[in-house]
Amino acid sequence: MPDTSGQPLEDDHDLLTRDEAAERLRSEIDALRADLSAYRHGADEESAARARRSEQRLTVLLGAQRRNATAQAEASVSGFFAYRGPGK
């Protein structure tokens, strides 16, 4: 279960490959969506507070996922056109 307490998580994504980081991001988004669904069905104030925190975290992660997809596409195009070939 991902940390939805609002505290910053230790950033270890730079130790992962791009595919591993993308998979971890997808997994965390899926887990947050499941948690959010459960929290929304709770009737108490604690469930409502957890739902708000989960929604905030989910918004941040979805933004990161979009930025990563855009950056990857841009890097592929710019890398292709910037490549000069061996010995050039």
C-alpha positions in Angstrom: 0.0 0.0 0.0 1.5 3.4 -1.0 2.2 6.0 1.6 -0.7 8.5 1.4 0.1 10.4 4.6 1.3 13.4 2.7 4.9 12.9 3.8 7.5 13.0 1.0 8.7 9.6 0.0 12.3 8.7 -0.3 13.2 9.3 -4.0 14.7 6.1 -5.3 13.3 6.4 -8.9 16.7 7.5 -10.2 18.0 4.0 -9.4 15.5 2.4 -11.7 15.4 2.0 -15.4 12.8 4.1 -17.3 10.6 1.0 -17.7 11.0 0.0 -14.0 10.1 3.6 -12.9 7.1 3.7 -15.2 5.9 0.3 -13.9 6.3 1.5 -10.3 4.4 4.6 -11.1 1.6 2.6 -12.7 1.5 0.3 -9.7 1.3 3.2 -7.2 -1.5 4.8 -9.3 -3.5 1.6 -9.3 -3.1 1.1 -5.6 -4.1 4.7 -4.9 -7.2 4.3 -7.1 -8.2 1.2 -5.1 -7.6 2.9 -1.8 -9.5 6.0 -2.9 -12.5 3.8 -3.9 -12.5 2.2 -0.4 -12.1 5.6 1.4 -15.0 7.1 -0.5 -17.3 4.4 0.8 -16.3 5.1 4.4 -18.8 7.3 6.3 -16.4 8.6 9.0 -14.3 11.8 8.9 -11.0 9.8 8.8 -12.1 8.1 5.6 -13.0 11.5 4.1 -9.5 12.9 5.1 -7.8 9.9 3.6 -9.8 10.2 0.4 -8.7 13.9 0.1 -5.0 13.0 0.6 -5.3 10.1 -1.9 -6.9 12.4 -4.5 -4.1 14.9 -4.1 -1.4 12.2 -4.4 -3.2 10.7 -7.4 -3.3 14.0 -9.1 0.5 14.4 -8.6 1.3 10.9 -9.9 -0.9 11.3 -12.9 0.8 14.5 -13.8 4.2 12.8 -13.4 3.1 10.0 -15.6 2.0 12.5 -18.3 5.3 14.4 -18.1 7.3 11.2 -18.3 5.4 10.1 -21.4 6.0 13.5 -23.0 9.6 13.6 -22.1 10.3 10.1 -23.4 8.7 11.0 -26.7 10.6 14.2 -27.0 13.9 12.5 -26.0 13.4 9.9 -28.7 12.8 12.5 -31.5 15.6 14.8 -30.4 18.0 11.9 -29.9 17.3 10.7 -33.4 17.9 14.0 -35.1 20.9 14.8 -32.9 22.7 11.6 -33.7 25.6 12.2 -36.1 26.8 8.7 -36.6 30.1 7.1 -35.6 33.2 9.2 -36.0 31.4 12.4 -36.9 
